[in-house]
Amino acid sequence: MGWRPAPPVPPGGSQSVKGVKLGFRVDLEYKVTNHLAAVATFQAVELGVDAPGTGSLNPSWFQAGARWRF
């Protein structure tokens, strides 16, 4: 596992991806006090690869943190 560089684009392929790509985001927020909240977020994006013989690239990630409101 871990990060790996993208494979070279085979002949006949291109690095531009055509068409609409989608993504989504889900946020959860828990109010601790009137000013402080705990936050959790999940995001996913469809990037894709437009080269013959390669798979798509669809990263997703979680974030956690705190939010302070004045």
Buried (B, 14 or more C-beta within 10 A) or exposed (E): EEEEEEEEBEEEBEEEBEEEEEEEEEEEEEEEEEEEBEEEBEBEBBEBBBBEEBEEEEEEEEEEEEEEEE
